Amino acid sequence: MIRIATAQLWVHDQEEALAFYTKSVGLEVRSDVTLPEMGNFRWLTVSPAGQEDVAIVLMAIPGPPVLDAETEAQVRELTAKGAAGTVFLTTDDCDAAYAELSARGVEFNEEPTDRPYGRDCGFRDPSGNNIRLTQLREM
Amino acid sequence: MAPHPPARHLLRAKDLADARYAEPLTVAELAAAAGLSRAHFSRQFRRAFGESPHVYLLTRRLERAATLLRTTDRAIATICFDVGLNSLGSFTTSFTRMFGLTPAAYRAAFPPAAAHAIVPGCVLRAYGRPQHRTFREDGAQGPGIA
């Protein structure tokens, strides 16, 4: 059996991303490990309370030798342009979540809207990643 | 803290166009969302996203109009205003240029909007129930045994 364990987002700044995903979105830290022997590479993952087996890796955009300088600049730019990734979250109450996250300063790019599949809204993380928050309709 | 590339601010303007396309948005408002002066903004936006803010907003509105043509039975003039455009003539011109069909022809090329509507099952059951008829009791025409 194959299951999803982690999905990755590029972030411009891990501290900023950590504060955003924990304090503003309300996720929990699953792993926060810094490896000095690997140039202080930091493995930072977050996921919702009650969902310990699936996490988002908040990955700092690496420079050489992982990514050549030109690619690093491109990834930074693509992330800032909102072209680097999307994560879909789900909730039981889209409007309540919207109100709660808005009150914590989350930058929404779409207010709760009715869709054929339910009700959803969307926000950006500080780096520009697109996060959708969907309340699925009962079919 | 690692700084964000300047494009992060331009993305705010793009998000504003996506969210508020139906309102009479000006380039000045989009520039303000990006925190840039108007002249500087248009040039930077084009560099980041490949087209001017004005063209981006227009294509967003036309995309919405195309969706409404496919999925609703709203009148074409109503759709033009619903997506934030205020001239039916220029709407028809730019829509035709972008989609290769007039709004009316574009709509006709898709199944009727009713085919896409998700009407709740309870409503279909309530409103779709036929009138029961027994041919002995009334002479009305209706579905049933001929």
Interface residues (C-beta under 8 A of the other chain):
Chain A: H12 D13 E15 E16 A60 R76 E77 T79 A80 K81 G82 E107 N109 E110 E111 P116 R124 P126 S127 G128
Chain B: M1 A2 P3 H4 P5 P6 A7 R8 L10 L11 R12 K14 D15 D18 A19 A48 F49 I118
